[in-house]
Amino acid sequence: MARMSDIIEAFLKQMINDTNGAIEIQRNELANHFNCVPSQINYVIDTRFTTERGYYVESRRGGGGNITIKRVDITRPGNYLMHIITSMGDSISQQSAEVFINNFVDYDVVSEREGFILKAATSDKVIGGIQMPERDMIRAVMLKNMLTSLMV
């Protein structure tokens, strides 16, 4: 039997597919639909619809809690990479960088070989001599620059 989180995720993904990649929902209405608490909806959105997985989420409080979920168009690698670059922030851990890179390979945005190169260049082995938090800041700059060069 599927867990409630899996059911909610599948429902939202089906809605996104049916509406060409974007939906706007109300947290409370969705919670009522699934007979769960609104925090369950938040959990699913926070863990299953992340930037790393190719989604853009905008949440507005009040009035039932409107949430917009957009799937980034990964059929155009430049769109997806630009979305990642602009949403990455000023620092990134090695683990998070590897999640991004694995998704790039899975979505055929980069080749498997390019993925290995990106991982090697952003690993702690390369920038390990630098203390935290500067190490994660340098990793973010390096990864963003490499991704930008892939868009050309």
C-alpha positions in Angstrom: 0.0 0.0 0.0 1.4 3.4 -1.0 2.1 6.0 1.7 0.1 9.1 1.8 3.1 11.2 0.7 3.5 9.0 -2.4 -0.2 9.4 -3.3 -0.1 13.2 -2.9 3.0 13.4 -5.0 1.5 11.2 -7.8 -1.7 13.3 -7.7 0.3 16.6 -8.0 2.5 15.2 -10.8 -0.5 14.1 -12.7 -2.1 17.6 -12.3 1.2 19.1 -13.6 1.2 16.8 -16.6 -2.4 17.6 -17.4 -1.8 21.4 -17.3 1.4 21.5 -19.4 3.8 21.9 -16.5 2.3 24.4 -14.0 -0.4 24.3 -11.3 -1.7 26.5 -8.6 -3.2 24.8 -5.6 -4.5 25.8 -2.2 -2.9 23.9 0.6 -6.0 23.6 2.7 -8.2 22.4 -0.1 -5.7 19.7 -1.0 -5.4 18.7 2.6 -9.2 18.3 2.8 -9.2 16.3 -0.4 -6.7 13.8 1.1 -8.1 14.1 4.6 -4.7 15.0 6.0 -3.2 18.0 7.8 -1.8 20.9 5.7 1.7 20.2 7.0 1.6 16.9 5.1 1.1 18.8 1.9 4.0 21.1 2.9 6.2 18.1 3.5 5.4 16.5 0.1 6.1 19.8 -1.7 9.2 20.6 0.2 10.7 17.1 -0.3 9.4 16.0 -3.7 9.1 19.2 -5.7 12.6 20.7 -5.3 14.8 22.7 -7.6 17.1 19.7 -7.7 14.3 17.6 -9.2 13.4 20.3 -11.8 10.6 22.2 -10.1 10.0 25.8 -9.2 7.7 26.3 -6.2 6.3 29.6 -5.1 4.3 29.7 -1.8 2.1 32.4 -0.6 0.7 32.5 2.9 -2.8 33.5 3.9 -6.0 32.9 2.1 -5.7 29.1 2.3 -2.0 29.1 1.3 -1.7 29.3 -2.5 1.1 27.3 -3.9 2.3 27.4 -7.5 4.4 24.5 -8.8 6.1 24.7 -12.2 8.1 22.0 -13.9 11.1 23.5 -15.6 11.3 22.7 -19.3 14.2 20.2 -19.3 13.7 19.6 -23.0 15.7 22.7 -23.5 18.9 22.2 -21.5 19.6 25.9 -21.4 16.3 26.7 -19.6 17.0 24.0 -17.0 20.6 25.0 -16.4 19.7 28.7 -16.1 17.0 27.8 -13.6 19.5 25.8 -11.5 22.1 28.5 -11.7 19.7 31.3 -10.6 18.2 29.2 -7.8 21.4 27.6 -6.4 22.3 30.4 -4.1 25.8 31.5 -2.9 27.0 28.1 -1.6 26.4 24.5 -2.1 27.6 21.3 -0.4 29.3 18.5 -2.2 26.3 16.3 -1.6 23.9 18.8 -3.1 26.1 19.4 -6.0 26.2 15.7 -6.7 22.4 15.5 -6.6 22.2 18.3 -9.2 24.8 16.7 -11.4 23.1 13.2 -11.2 19.9 14.9 -12.3 21.6 16.6 -15.2 22.9 13.2 -16.3 19.5 11.5 -15.8 17.7 14.3 -17.8 20.3 14.1 -20.5 21.3 17.7 -20.0 24.9 16.6 -19.7 26.6 13.4 -20.7 27.7 10.8 -18.2 31.4 11.8 -18.9 30.6 15.5 -18.3 28.8 14.5 -15.1 32.0 12.8 -13.9 34.0 15.9 -14.7 31.6 18.2 -12.9 31.7 16.0 -9.8 35.5 15.7 -9.9 35.9 19.5 -10.2 33.5 20.3 -7.4 34.6 17.6 -4.9 36.1 18.2 -1.5 39.3 16.6 -2.8 39.8 19.6 -5.1 38.8 22.4 -2.6 39.2 20.5 0.6 42.0 22.6 1.9 39.7 25.6 2.2 37.6 25.9 5.4 33.9 26.1 5.6 31.8 28.1 4.7 34.2 29.4 2.0 34.5 25.9 0.6 30.8 25.7 -0.3 30.8 29.2 -1.6 33.8 28.4 -3.9 32.1 25.2 -5.0 28.9 27.1 -6.0 30.9 29.6 -8.1 32.8 26.8 -9.8 29.7 24.8 -10.6 27.8 27.9 -11.8 30.7 28.8 -14.1 30.9 25.3 -15.5 27.2 25.1 -16.1 27.2 28.5 -17.8 29.9 27.3 -20.2 27.7 24.3 -21.1 24.9 26.6 -22.1 27.0 28.2 -24.9 
